[in-house]
Amino acid sequence: MSDGAVIHLRRHGNAAGPRLVMSHGNGLAIQGYVSFWRQFLDEYDVILFDIRNHGENPPHEASAHNWQRFVLDFEELRDAIDGQFGVKPASGVFHSLSAVTAVLHADRFPGRWDSLILFDPPIYPRNGHPLQPVEDEHMDDMVRRAKRRPTHYDSPTLLAEQFKRRPEFRGWMPGAAEQLAEATLHHDERTGSWELSCPRELEARIYQTNNDLTVWTALCRPLDTPVSIIGADPEVENQLPSAGICEAVAEEARLPYCSIPGTTHFLQIEQPALCYEATLEALAGSLQCPELRSKNL
């Protein structure tokens, strides 16, 4: 990047196919979503990257870990993708942190994406919306949780077991906890331990600053880039606010929208096949929630 940070691009799939660019949520890594994105490899040219200070990227200065810099990274990455792999249209398929960043990027740098498909983005609700105080409370809780995370593990297996003990993660596909644990940790050769690739203080900072009112208003203007939203199931008990936020902003902005039945914020890990189908529908401009809800899980 222009400030010296290094972000690794990885290319998989069919180089002659339509291009999809994918990234992940806060504190996570795109390799942990492999059960989702590997479904596209026969037909699509799939470009993956981790947000700075995440996943496979080397650490960079903490002061540059903020939303404004993420937006600039997206712009520089968009140029780098064309420069490295050839110029052609690209659609972005982004989850959570990267999905919110994609809206900010599309608002500041119009015309860079053929389309955007956003998975359960925790968009900050507009002033006066009843979900705003709910989201404020949830983000405060996520800040506290992030700051309490262990920083070192003897092995990725221990983090995977930690994931499995969390009630909200019980819907994950077999092997997903192990995949995500390995993707979000790196091995420290000096100490022999495994450390969080994204330091907990930086993860907490993003939750704490996820309060940009312009994301909602940009979608309602609307953007010049076609946007579809695929959300978690708002009817799931003890669901996170992002599921209701996605439904609400899609209705207000009149965006194509569906929710994946029975899923939480980690929908691509819980129901990768349904998320794949929904993505194909969004790419074709035919995203319909009722059709997905009627399917047997």
ABEGO torsion letter per residue (X at the ends): XAAGBBBBBBBBEBAABBBBBBBBBBGBBAAAAAAAAAAAAAABBBBBBBBBGBEABBBBBAAABBAAAAAAAAAAAAAAAAAAAEBBBBBBBBBEAAAAAAAAAAAABBGABABBBBBGBBBBBBBGBAAAAAAAAAAAAAAAAAAABBABBABAAAAAAAAAABAAAAABBBGAAAAAAAAABBBBAAAGBBBBABBAAAAAAAAAABABAAAAAAAAOBBABBBBBBBBBAABBGBBAAAAAAAAAAAAAGBBBBBBBGBBAAAAAABAAAAAAAAAAAAAGABBAAAAAABBX
